[in-house]
Amino acid sequence: MRDQPTGDLLLETARDLLREEIIPALSGNQRHAALMIANAMAIAMRQLQSGDDAERQELAALQKILSLPESGASLSQSLTDANRQLCRLIREGRADAGKTHDEVRDLLLRTTRHRVSISSPKYLDNPA
Amino acid sequence: MQENLRQALEIFIARQAGAERVEISESKLLTGGAVQENWLVKGQIVGGKHAGALDAVIRTDSPSCGVAVSHNRAEEFALLKAAFAAGVTVPEPLWLCVDKAVIGRPFFVMRRVDGTAAGHLLVKDERHGGNRVQLLEQLGMELARIHSIRPPRADLDFLEWYEEAPALHAVNRFRRYLDSHSIPHPTLEWGLRWLERHAPPRGEVALCHRDFRTGNYMVDDKGVTGILDWEFAGWGDPLEDIGWFCAKCWRFGAKAKNREAGGVGDREDFYRGYEKISGRPLDRDLVRYWEVMAHAAWAIIAIQQAERHVSGEEKSLMLALTGHIVPELEYEILTMTEGA
């Protein structure tokens, strides 16, 4: 159990205060710096809120495509290892066509879309 | 600027300009890139053929180290001279000093040009850069003049030479970097595989600017006053620069169809200016290939920038946030290669 409010809520509240009270009073380089800070806080907040569901799904999909056994390593280590194998498969042309192509494309679309939704969600709202 | 540095500069400029003496009355550190420092210096040149007002920019190596692939000041000076001689609108390069004894690091002096380069202003407001049709035509002409610089060139012999197709050369370079990085990037690998499979063969190689985009040229209310930031230039496929300029990641958020060229104007105006000088039609379909390349190249640079922060080499929120541009660049690569 973590004490309330948790980190994501703290970040959200702090960021709102920054945007409503501080940034309007700033100009020039300081304003630019404060906007960057607000952006960094938003990314961290979304990362905390999203938990690791997407990463677990990503690992499951990778294990299926690469026929990997479930590993005892940590989630992040397993993901790094599996994604390295995926990189090799792509580079060697084994995902150029057929069923593997479609599976890998779908996985990459899903994971990349998720990463965009953390780093810059507006990008997905306004496809140009 | 410190007194002793100012005096050293005055003596250096006076000697180079064949002047009696030089008086610097004003100097100011301009907001520069992460790689260099730029100082504005104003004053008087007394005597000699440069006699009159001194209104120049001193460009030095940054005291902290920069991006490994960028050129040093002596090389950048040679590039500027080559571009100036080819008729490209650049700040006129005046004098180079490689002797570190003068101000502690190498630098060169170039004539100051007026205007703004800020991408977000250019995209929003036509007062910066003037009429869009003319601006884009002019930019196309500038780029074609850069590409009129062809190998072999003894004055540019520091530029890397290679025999393979420029596109494959880039793909191999990016892969080597990714192999050295601690985090795998499968989506980028996907893009690189596509770029490898669709790579155009080696054609005529020309001097590519490699960062020719909105934000790196200066404008006043009438048009272009200077093409800046030559530190990544090298031999390559001319279409690389066209793709970089037009790629979605360099449009500063501009969305309209008639703003696809650098976020400021219409592709066809840009292409027309280019063709007017090069005398050859541009292959529109191949430009699209190089726009995918542009996203891959920018993603690699963004990963490198973030790495400078993560490794502790240079702690900076700006560099840290640059790492978070990578997902949207990768998403764009997927969209362009898979029609997602």
Interface residues (C-beta under 8 A of the other chain):
Chain A: A33 M36 I37 N39 A40 I43 T80 N83 R84 L86 C87 I90 R91 G93 A95 D96 V104 R105 L108 L109 T111 T112 R113 R115 V116 I118 S119 S120 Y123 L124 N126 P127 A128
Chain B: R175 L178 I183 P184 H185 P186 T187 E189 W190 L192 R193 R197 K248 R251 K255 L317 M318 A320 L321 H324 I325 V326 P327 E328 E330 Y331 L334 T335 E338 A340
